[in-house]
């Protein structure tokens, strides 16, 4: 009975591990505020949609027995927050860089015969910023944290036309759902940055060093019969390398001049550098 329980427990753990791995494989991992990548290398990249201005979408709503109407304008700037020149009024929260905002105008009917309206309060509301955003696991929407709720921008793949923002749902005033249409909202292969020139040179250098050592050791061992430490190619040079480096530093510190000889009258060694 104990063995059966252990078997069932291990099976459950194994199945949960497989399920969690499959879920992770199907998750679009956020790389930046407008880029997410699936494990297979595909993903969503909204970077090309960035412009100097906001994308806008308008929405009208009638209230108070058709005697009052509100005009809402939604603003969206993907990838990073910017400051808009909103005419902020008392109660507005748009006096800071943002990604999502809603501007509302209230019109009140004053004369039914002439359909005359007067403009009332104007209000601008902050709805989200790029540093408080996340991609949905399927990469089809961006979620902007705006406590106590979240606002959502659906990423709609549209191969034709320019980028466009539309109102998708305002049923919940505290959870606005917008739709952003763009060809860059389509799933595509994300090109990872290539290897730098320095990395390539280091790889080539170490490959040449390994090739040099292997070829030199094989040559000295099998063709010249060397054993032990003698199999290292150019052993005399590598043994004397620390002294050569030391002499080079001393020569550089001395202003690239040879050190003065202690006995100026003695004749130089005919085989030395001074005699050349």
Buried (B, 14 or more C-beta within 10 A) or exposed (E): EEEEEEEEEEEEEEEEEEEEEEEEEEBBBBEEBBBBBBEEEBBBBBEEBBEEEBBEBEBEEEEEEEEBBBBBBBBBBBBBBBEBEBEBEEEBBBEEBBBBBBBBBBBBBEEEEEEEBEEEEBBBBBBBBBEBBBBBBBBBBBBBEBEEEBBBBBBBBBEEEEBBBBBBEBEEEEBBBBBBBBBBBEBBEBEEEEEEEEEEEEEEEEEEEEEEEEEBBEEBEEEEEBEEEEBBBEBEEEEEEEEEEEEEEEEEEEEEEEEEEEEEEEEEEEEEEEEE
